[in-house]
Amino acid sequence: MEHVKLLGRIVATLFAIGATLILGVAGAGLYFWNTTAIDTTGQVTFDRPLQIPPIAESTVAEDGTRVFDLTMQRGTSDLGHGPDTQTWGVNGDYLGPTLRATRGENVRVNVRNEVGETSTLHWHGMHLPAAMDGGPHQNVEPGATWSPQWTIDQPAATLWYHPHLHGSTASHVYRGLAGLFLLDEQDGPGLPDEYGVDDIPVIVQDKKFDGTQLDEDGAIFANVGILGDEILVNGTPGTFLDVTTERVRLRLLNASNARIYNFSFDTGLSFDLVGTDGGLLESPVALRSLQLSPGERAEIVVEAPAGTRNVLRSTPPDLRADFWQTRFSGGDDSVDVLELRAADTLETNEMVPARLATLEDLGEPTVTRTFDLTSSTEINNREMDMNRIDEVVVAGTTELWEVTNISGMVHNFHVHDVQFQVVEATGMPTDHPTLTGRKDTVYVPPGATVRLLMRFDDHTDPNVPYMYHCHLLRHEDDGMMGQFVVVGAEEVDQVGVLSVHSAHIGDGHNGENHSGEGHTG
């Protein structure tokens, strides 16, 4: 009988402990659910003028090559929590200058690494040889200089640069290594183009802070990575732009690690979408909202009425995910971004023309490839392997890449070297204005498929790969990335296993490399 009573007490105790644990977990889950959503609308004090990144200085060599000098370095910045926040920057304490070049120019960028850790600098959206791409195979060691050189051979566009060190991209970008790379064309359409006056870079990032320092920890239950509750534009919190012209061109870049923005104005002000990742649209499209996932860009032209104030904000983005993924991936968040303050009298400037560009016909695909986004660490059930070539592309061909998000999680998809045409996207009309232009990064909702048409014309190299990956930077670092090479038809049999270690530039002391190669196959 005593044994029965003892057993009963043990069962009751275990039941009580189990019930307590269940209630504790449920309570914790409810707490995090209720405190995760962010809403800063109407709460931001816009009291700092927008800082405009300077145009990077350059020189022209005897052979006509335009040469830029960039140094990745450590510093301290005032990001709204005092002047002593530790940051990284390019030619400064946080972010970097805007590089600018014209189609047809040869450029060389001398990239010096002074951050004390191995890093890289990738030219996101650029069509260039794989050895110059700045991906994880072009690592620049501390104290070394890497000097890629290539010819600008693509339409005018808003591109950007950022680190791409495998396993550390999220951290290096979050600390501040990023900037714009603007491409121009001769005789382009008339658009506002006075940099810093009516042609404005808008680099949007979200941040978390632990006291005065950046907090790099991802939120609990959030597998997308860092979601911050404070917004920086060009490295400035609570910032405003004094608008002095009838029209202002905003070059929007989502440079956040994970946050997806749904931009609109609090006053309902409409704007003209004139460009996406790869350049101008064929014709402008009037919109009132615009969604951008990490890495995506858009050029919009805004006509703010004289004497008005209009707040650019992000309302909850349409992630098309389940309620759990939506809540813990920022899908219920609203944040104020930037205030436009239009002067009482505005100067007349360029009107948006009805015709902007003619997009190249990419041809009919001869190859179809399928990519399943299978988790937050895998594509096609494989994690990134620096020594493995996943796809071999023959130059001179047009391909169709079908990308399906079967993971149930929030992802997007970025392809190096080329700009693609979105020919189909589950749940969206084929003529949706945000998909009609050329792109290199696209959001892929859970359960959706996007079909991407792309042409590979040149820059063959059987030994040095380009990347494709999710541009939510934690996912990329955790292995959600693959590699492809572009080769001539006669080079297909030459593709083999890569030698990772030979790709590092510099030995950590005085390594210099001005050839732009920095690799061996």
Salt bridges, closest charged atoms under 4 A:
ASP78 OD1 - ARG48 NH2 3.65
GLU105 OE2 - ARG66 NE 2.82
GLU114 OE2 - ARG112 NE 2.97
GLU117 OE2 - ARG74 NH2 3.39
GLU117 OE1 - HIS172 NE2 3.46
GLU117 OE2 - ARG175 NH1 3.63
ASP133 OD1 - HIS122 ND1 3.40
ASP133 OD2 - HIS416 ND1 2.66
GLU141 OE2 - HIS504 ND1 2.18
ASP184 OD2 - ARG100 NE 2.86
GLU185 OE2 - ARG103 NH1 2.88
ASP199 OD2 - ARG100 NH2 3.88
ASP199 OD2 - ARG249 NH1 3.85
ASP199 OD1 - ARG251 NE 2.79
ASP206 OD2 - ARG259 NE 3.02
ASP215 OD2 - LYS208 NZ 3.84
GLU216 OE2 - ARG175 NE 2.95
GLU230 OE2 - HIS81 NE2 2.90
GLU246 OE1 - ARG247 NH2 3.01
ASP277 OD1 - ARG297 NH1 3.76
ASP277 OD2 - LYS439 NZ 3.08
GLU282 OE2 - ARG355 NH2 3.96
GLU296 OE2 - LYS439 NZ 2.76
GLU299 OE1 - ARG249 NH2 2.73
GLU299 OE2 - ARG251 NH1 3.42
GLU303 OE2 - ARG247 NH1 3.68
ASP332 OD2 - ARG327 NE 2.64
ASP333 OD2 - ARG259 NH1 2.90
ASP336 OD1 - ARG313 NE 2.72
GLU339 OE1 - ARG309 NH1 3.89
GLU339 OE1 - ARG341 NE 2.66
ASP390 OD1 - ARG382 NH2 3.01
ASP390 OD1 - ARG388 NE 2.60
GLU391 OE1 - ARG369 NH1 2.80
GLU399 OE1 - ARG369 NE 2.55
GLU402 OE2 - ARG451 NE 3.11
ASP417 OD1 - HIS127 ND1 2.83
GLU424 OE1 - ARG451 NH1 3.22
ASP440 OD1 - HIS124 NE2 2.96
ASP440 OD2 - ARG297 NH2 2.78
ASP440 OD1 - HIS414 ND1 3.54
ASP457 OD1 - ARG455 NE 2.74
ASP458 OD1 - HIS127 NE2 2.81
ASP458 OD1 - HIS459 NE2 3.86
ASP461 OD2 - HIS519 NE2 3.87
GLU476 OE2 - HIS164 ND1 3.29
GLU476 OE1 - HIS469 ND1 3.28
GLU512 OE2 - ARG112 NH1 2.48
GLU512 OE1 - HIS514 NE2 3.22
GLU517 OE1 - HIS519 ND1 3.58
